Structures are given as structure tokens and as C-alpha cells.
Amino acid sequence: MKKYVTIHGVEVHVGIVAVLCVALMLSTTLAVIYYTKTIDHQASIISSGEIQTYADQECTLVLNSNNWGNFNASSGDSVKTLDVYVKNEGNVRVNVTWVASGFASYNGTEVQYRTSSWRLYLAKVDGSEVKLRPENDTTPDRVQLLSGEVAHLKLYLTAVEGSAPEDFTFHTTFRSQDT
């Protein structure tokens, strides 16, 4: 039985090749486990009954909560998005605002919530995307909706590169107020 293999003109012991293959598989598995982050997201709605959030543009799938699933940072999976369609279901024009809870802080300069491992911001999609300042900002943005009108918004959740894996839950709240 041959105990050596030839690789690029060099004889290498079969045992060394086997050890290297096992080490490569173990390190890859550990990297995937270590760099995978899981987040649970609950989108809750607090309003005067005039708005509703939907997962689709046709406003047929009510969005009450969403599980963002796993982030595999080792494979470049660092940003997840969630499309939200907010519809004014009342008879009067309303201003819609938003806020997120469960984050350590809010950075008004970058218009995003953050923890040591996560960043979250909301953008209004209208041809281009514009970040929306939440209620706890010094100058919050309001999305004005006429009766029956729908606004397309998008939440961006980013896993911070090089941060330790951290599981956590946060809530996003959309509120409406008559104008």
C-alpha cells in the first residue's frame, strides 16, 4: 500500500494530507458557526386605527412581525432588508412616524439605531431612497399620507463587520396622527 501521494512533483505522506483536510473542514465549520448571527424582529403597530403595514405592494399581506433569520457574516451576508408598505386606511390625511426599541443608542448624524453588533435604519422608497429620521430624533421625519395612499418604506438591518455574534430582539413601531 502506497503511503505517499505526489502533488505537483512533491511526494507527501497521506496522513498529512488527511490531517490538513480535516483541519480545513473544522475551521470552516467553526467560522460559519462563529460568524452566524440570528435576530428576531417584531414589527408592532401603534396607531389610531388609520394605518396598516403590509408586506406587499398590493396591500394584501398584513405585516405584523418578521423574523430576519440568520446572518452568515463569514459569507458576506451582512445586510438584510424588509419592504414595508404603510397604507392610510382612514378618511383623513395622516402623518406617519416610526421608532425602534431594543437598540443601545440612536445616532442622529448617521440616522440609524445601533448596538455593538447591529445597525438599523428606515428609508422611504420613491424612485431613490431617503433615510427617515425616527420620532426620537430632534427633527423627526413624517410621511404624509392621504386617505387610501400607500408609502413604500424599507428597513435595513446591518451586521457590524468584525463584531461578536449577538442575538437580540427589537421592535419597530409605526404611528399615525391626523394632520
Secondary structure, 3 states (H helix, E strand, C coil): CCCEEEECCEEEEHHHHHHHHHHHHHHHHHHHHHCEEEEEEEEEECCCCCEEEECCCCCCCECCCEEEEEEEHHHCCCEEEEEEEEEECCCCCEEEEEEEECCCEEECCCCEEECCCEEEEEEEECCCEEEECCCCCCCCCCEEECCCCEEEEEEEEEECCCCCCCCEEEEEEEEEEEC
